Amino acid sequence: MHPTPLLIAHRGASAYRPEHTLAAYTLAIDQGADFIEPDFVATADGELIARHENALAILREDHSLDTTSSSTDVHTRPEFAARLTTKSIDGVTVRGWFSEDFTLAEIKTLRATELIPALRPGNCAYDGEFSIPTLAEIVALVRASAARTGRPIGLYPETKHPTYFATEGRRLTGEPIAIDLGLTLVRALQALDFTDPAHIFIQSFEPTYLQMLATQRFPAAGYQVPLIQLIESQGAPHDWAAAGDSRTYADLITPRGLAFTAGYAAGVGVPKELVITPQGEVTPLVAAAHAAGLAVYVWTFRPENYFLPTAYQHGNSPAANGDLAGELARHLGVGIDGFFIDSPDVGQQVRAAAAKHSA
């Protein structure tokens, strides 16, 4: 557990800059984030790039752009029109352009765009300005920022769709990628000499995958990578479902499930409604997880009314900012160990106020 809750910048300072860009990460660090959270997917040549999904842009059934699920300008590039394809990602049919069908060199010609333009129109001013960062570029940024600010900065990466990439991903040749995202990440961090366990967490929604990763160590350092089991408020982990395992995410938050998770993970990452319900009721999850020896990291705190419980909304516009500070302060009051937030500046202010109040 942590004496002070960790402030984790969700995809960077994504309330202010397009997510998963070096600009978003830099601003998050400047606003006080302890960790930045990059999500990693693989390219055709096995490189790790920061995107929330391997789908770089998605089309709806009427062939229009799904502006809530597209984070690059690939759909505007005629040279990549033939890469449009349909795939099944964790059981969901998706039509679009996918990271595993592009080399890193091709990815580097693309530019980031705002993922949720209807809610964050201000971020659209940056569309086309930033490239898609690699793991190596992010580590270099973290190191430079630590030197510049005089404080340690950590990485809290998520490897996206590990079962998909291990079994269904394809190279440009059509041959299976069969890439182990977690092991690739661990080995890359080792090669970059970014191996301090105090400044790294690796998270995933897939328990079997995390259990396998728990056996992998940095050979030179001799320690296990701290792992975080992500838990949805409903449904089941894709790896369990794919294997015919009937267990669900709900099974992971029972005392038995938390004890099971503690066998391979250092903590759980849970949606905020599993800690405090939308009706304002505190659940027993934090106490139960702590009793099992697990830290609790809560996601995701966002400023817009669209993402806030009714009690914290201001006005009727989904894009208007509500009382994010009030919502976060309530969660800090129940003893969470860290929080993912799109507005790190707000998180820093609320955390500081909470610390002053408890002193």
N, C-alpha and C positions, 0 to 999 in steps of 0.2 A: 504494500500500500504506500501511498505518497502523503507526506505531511501537508503538502499544498497540492490541490488538484491540478493535473496537467492540462495546459491549454494547447489543444491540438487544432491546427488550422486545417479545416475541412477543404481539401483540394486547393489550399492556399487561402488568401483573403478573397474568396470567391464572390462575396457580396459586392466587391469593388473592382475586380478585374476578371476577365474570362478564366475559368478554372483550369487547373493543371497547366499553367504557364509559369515561366521563371519570374515574370512580373508579379503574378499572384502570390507566389511563394516568398518573393523578396518583400513585398508589402506586408505579408503576414508576419514575417520575422521582425520587421520594423515596428509592427503593432504589438509585439510582445509574445508571440507564439513560442512555446517551448519545443513543439514538434510541428513539422509540416507533414501532411498526409498525401503522398502520391499514390495513385492507383496504377498498376502496371499491367500492360498487355504486351503480346509479342508481335514482332514483325515477321515477314516471310523468311528473313535471314537470322531469326532467333534473337534479335535485339529487344531489349525492354524499353518501352516508351510509356510516358505518363498520359493515360486516357482513362476516363471512368468506365468506358466500355470498349470492346474491340470493334464495335460498330462506329465508324468514323462519321457517318451520316446515314440517316434512315429515311426511306420513302413510305408514305401512307399508301393505302389501297388505291387511292385515286391518283397516285404517282406524284403527289405534291410532297414537299419536304416536311418531315416531322420536326418542327422547330423546337420541340421539347426533348429531342433525343439526338441532336446532331451538333457536334462540337468542332468540326473542321469545315473548310470550304471545298472539300473533295468533289462535291456534287456540281461545282461550277467549272471543273477542270475537264475540258473535252478529251484530253489525252488519257483520262482514266475512265471514260464513259463505259468502256467494255468490261470494267471490273465490277460493275453493278451486278449483284447476284442475290440469291435467296438462301438463307441458312437457318438451321435450327440451333438456337443458343439456349442451353439449359431447358429444352423442351418448348421454347417459344420461337415461332417462325418470324424471321426478321429479313426484310429486303433492304439492301443498302450496300455500303462499301466497308470492308473489314480490314483491320490492321494486318492480319496474317496473310493478306493477298498483296502486300506492298513491301518492298525492301525499305530499309532505313533511309537510304538515299532518296527514295521516292517520297517517303513520309516527310522528309526535311523540306520538300518543296511545298508542302501544304501549310496553311495557316489556321490558327485557332479562331473559333467564333464563340460567342456567348451561347450557353446551353439553354437558358430559359429567358429569351429576349422579352417576352411579354411581361415578366415580373422584374427584370433588370435591364430596362432599356438603356440606362446609362452605360452599362458595360459594352453595349453594341458599338460604341464609339471606338472601341479597341479592336473590333473585328478585322482580321487580316494583318494585324500588327505583329503578332507573336508566333513563333514557331512551336513545334511539338517537342518537348524536352525529353532527353534520354536520362537513364539512371546516372550515368557518369556526369552529365551536366548538372543534375540536381545535387549530387554529392559535392561537386566543386562549388556550387552556390552556397551550400550549407557551411562548408569549410570557410569560404571567404566571409560569409556573414558572421560566423562565430568569431573570426579574427577581428572583424570590423566592430562588432557590438561588445566584444569581451565577455560573452556568455555562451554556454554550450547550446547547440541547436540539434534536435534529434529528428530522425526519420521514422514515420509510422506508416509503412507501405501496406497496401492490400494487393494481393495477386488475384486478378479477376478471372473467373471461370476456369480454374485449374483442371477440372475433369474434362471440360471441352477441349482445352488446348492439348491435353494428354492423349485424347482419343479421337477427336473430330476435326481438329485444325488441319489446314492444308497449306502446303507450299504453293508457289506459283506453278510448279510442275504438276500439281495434283497429288503429290505423295504426302503421306501423313507427316505432320510436324512432330507429334509425340514429344512435346516439350514439357519438361517439369518446371513450371514457373517458379515454384518455391526454391528448388535446388539451384536453378539458374540465378535467382536473386541472391541467394546465400553466397554462391561462388563469385558472383560479380562484386558483392560487397567486400568479400575477402580480397579479391584482386585490387580493389580500390583502397584497401586498408581502412575501411570504415566498419570496424568490428566491435566497438565498445557496446556491450549489452545494456548499458545505462541509457544509450541513446538510439536504440533500435527496438522496434516491435514489428512483428510480421503478423498480419491479420487475414482471416479468411472466413467465409461462411460454411466451408466444407470440413466437417470434423475428421473424416478419414484422411483427407489430404494433410491436415494439421498433425494428426498422429504420425503420419509418415515423415513429415518434416521434422517432428520432434526428435527423430533419431539422427538427424543430420547435424553435424557440428562443424564449427570452423576448425579445421585440423590444427592450424598454428596456434590458436588461442585456447582450445580445449574446453569450450563452454557451449551450452545449448542456447540457441536463439530464442529470446522471449516471444511466445506466441499468444495471440488473442483470438478467442473463438467469437466470431460475429454471430448474432442471433436476431432473426426477424421476429416480428410480433405475430406472424402467422405463417403457415406453410411448412415446408420441410427442406433440409439441405439437399442440394441437387445430387451430391455424391451418394447419399443414402437412398434417395428415390431411384436413382439409376441402378443401384445394386439390389433393389427390391426390399430394402429395409423400411419398415413401416413407421419408424420413429420420426418425430417431428421436432420443430424448434421448441414447442411447448414442453416436450420431454426434457430438454436441456436446462430448463429453469426450475425444475423440481429439485428438492434436496439431493435425490439420487443422481439426477442429471448433472447438477453442479459438481458433485463429488467425482463423477465420471470425467467431466471436463478438466477438473483440477489435476487429473493424471497426466495431462499433456500440455496444458495451457497455463499461463500466468494470470489471465484475466478474461473477462467477457466484454464484448462491445455490444451494447443493446440500444434499441430505439427508446427515446425519452418517455414514450407512453407506457413502457414496461416498468418504469420507475415511479412516475406520477401519471395517473390516468388523465385523459382529457377533461374529466369531471373534477380533477384536483385531488384525488385520493392517492395517498402514498402506498405503494405495494410493498410486500416483504422482500423483494428481490435483492436489494442492496445488502440487507442484513444476512440473508441466506447465502449470498455469494461470499461475503466476508467470512462467514462461519466456515465455508469450504476452503478458505484460503485464496480466493480469487479477487482480484481488483475489478472494479466496475467502471467502464468508460462509456459515456452516454452520447448518442448522436440523434439528430443533428440540430443544433441551435441556429436558426435562421431568422433574419429580422422581419421579413414580410408577413403580413396578415395571413397569407395563404398557408404558411407553415406553422402558425401559432394557434394554440387553443383559443376558443372564443373569449375566454376571460382576459386574454392578453392582447386582443385585437383592438386597433384604433381605426374607426371609420369603416367604410364598406368596401373600399378598393382592395382587391387581393394583393396588389403590388405595393400598397402603402406600408410603411414601417409601423409595427406595433410595439408592445412592451417586451422586447426581447430580454432586457435586463431583469425585469421582474420574473420572467419564466426561468431564466438561468439561476437567479438568486435562490429561488425555491428549490431547485434541484441540488444546488450546492449545500443547502441546508440539511439534506438527508444523507450526506456523507459520501457522495460519489468521488471517485479517484481521478477522474479526468473527464473532459468534454470536448466534443468536436463542434466547431463553430465556424460559420462563414464570415463573421465579423470579429476578428481577433481583438480589435480595439475595445469593443464592448465587453468581450470576455475578460480582458485584462482589467478593465474598470470594475466590473462586478466582483471578480476574484479578489482584487485589492480591498474593496469595501467589505467583503465578507471576512477577510483576514483581520482587518482593523476592528470589525465588530466583535470578533471572537477573542481578540487579544486582551 
